[in-house]
Amino acid sequence: GWKLGYVFPDANSQTPVNTDFIFKSNTAGMWTERVRVTAAGNVGIGTTTPTQQLDVAGNMAVRKGDKLLLDSDDATADTYIVRNMSSTTVSWVVDGVELAVLKKQMEIR
């Protein structure tokens, strides 16, 4: 089963506390946190303390997109991994400069 809801300060209160919104699942009687939306609006998957707008602890799949931003949020240059579907290449771009290109290789037997 799944559990979600607000946190209330006590059983008689009708006003929820300004706190995180948590999604949990139940497997064999154990409740496990899966997703957390903080009061600040950060969303965590696999983490109980998300510090970014989307904070994922674990593997992640990105589908139907062409750009993935990798940024340490330290005011340095942005780093992107960009997929060019028309030429079947993947580029590594730092601050607008393409540093490396991976090209799809085809082997004919």
TAQUI-V96768 format. One record per residue. N is the residue number from 0. RES is the residue in one small letter. PSI is psi in degrees with one decimal (NA if undefined). OMEGA is omega in degrees with one decimal (* if undefined). D_FIRST is the distance of its C-alpha to the first C-alpha in Angstrom with 2 decimals. Layout:
n:res:psi:omega:d_first
N:RES:PSI:OMEGA:D_FIRST
N:RES:PSI:OMEGA:D_FIRST
This chain:
n:res:psi:omega:d_first
0:g:173.2:-180.0:0.00
1:w:153.3:178.7:3.78
2:k:134.6:172.6:6.91
3:l:157.2:179.5:10.39
4:g:178.9:179.0:13.74
5:y:163.4:173.9:17.27
6:v:128.0:177.7:18.88
7:f:144.6:-176.9:21.48
8:p:-30.0:176.4:24.49
9:d:172.5:-174.3:24.37
10:a:-23.3:-177.1:23.07
11:n:-9.7:-175.5:26.04
12:s:142.4:174.5:25.87
13:q:1.1:-178.1:25.12
14:t:119.1:179.9:25.67
15:p:153.6:175.4:23.04
16:v:143.6:176.0:24.30
17:n:88.1:-174.0:25.18
18:t:-173.0:-177.2:22.63
19:d:151.6:174.6:20.00
20:f:122.6:-169.7:16.92
21:i:135.1:173.7:13.99
22:f:127.7:178.4:10.75
23:k:152.1:172.8:8.46
24:s:154.9:-178.1:5.70
25:n:121.8:175.6:5.14
26:t:121.9:178.8:7.47
27:a:40.4:176.7:9.82
28:g:1.6:179.9:9.45
29:m:122.5:175.6:10.21
30:w:127.7:-179.3:8.98
31:t:128.0:177.9:10.63
32:e:132.8:179.9:12.12
33:r:-44.0:-176.7:12.27
34:v:141.2:176.8:14.42
35:r:132.4:171.3:16.81
36:v:116.6:-176.9:19.28
37:t:164.0:176.7:22.13
38:a:-24.8:178.0:24.36
39:a:-7.5:178.0:26.99
40:g:1.3:176.5:24.99
41:n:143.4:-179.9:24.35
42:v:127.5:178.7:21.18
43:g:132.5:174.0:20.00
44:i:117.0:-178.0:17.95
45:g:7.6:176.9:17.89
46:t:143.5:178.2:19.96
47:t:-3.0:-178.4:19.61
48:t:65.8:-179.9:23.15
49:p:133.1:-179.8:23.78
50:t:-3.0:179.6:27.50
51:q:168.4:178.7:27.87
52:q:-36.6:170.7:26.71
53:l:116.0:-175.9:24.52
54:d:110.4:-176.3:24.13
55:v:124.7:174.7:22.52
56:a:103.2:-178.0:22.54
57:g:-174.2:179.9:22.60
58:n:153.8:-176.3:23.73
59:m:143.5:175.2:23.69
60:a:134.9:175.5:24.85
61:v:118.3:-175.9:26.98
62:r:147.0:175.1:27.68
63:k:28.3:175.1:30.35
64:g:167.3:179.2:31.99
65:d:-0.6:-177.9:35.40
66:k:135.4:176.0:35.37
67:l:121.5:179.8:33.39
68:l:125.9:174.5:34.59
69:l:110.7:-173.4:34.77
70:d:129.8:-179.8:36.04
71:s:0.9:178.1:36.32
72:d:37.5:-178.6:36.90
73:d:23.3:177.3:40.18
74:a:17.1:174.0:42.53
75:t:-176.8:-178.6:43.70
76:a:144.7:175.3:43.87
77:d:143.7:177.4:40.76
78:t:130.5:179.2:39.83
79:y:147.9:163.8:38.43
80:i:120.2:-173.0:37.61
81:v:130.2:176.1:38.72
82:r:124.9:176.4:38.42
83:n:103.5:-174.0:41.33
84:m:-29.9:-176.9:40.32
85:s:-30.4:-179.8:43.87
86:s:7.7:-179.2:45.43
87:t:50.1:175.7:42.44
88:t:160.6:172.4:42.83
89:v:128.3:-176.7:40.67
90:s:149.2:172.6:42.44
91:w:117.0:-174.0:42.03
92:v:127.6:177.0:43.36
93:v:121.2:179.5:44.18
94:d:44.3:176.5:45.53
95:g:-1.8:-179.0:46.54
96:v:123.6:178.4:48.35
97:e:115.0:-176.7:47.23
98:l:-30.1:-178.1:47.53
99:a:149.2:177.4:46.36
100:v:128.3:173.5:45.59
101:l:126.4:-179.0:43.84
102:k:141.7:177.9:45.11
103:k:129.0:178.6:43.67
104:q:142.0:178.8:46.05
105:m:131.8:179.0:46.74
106:e:128.4:179.1:48.39
107:i:126.5:-179.5:50.51
108:r:NA:*:51.38
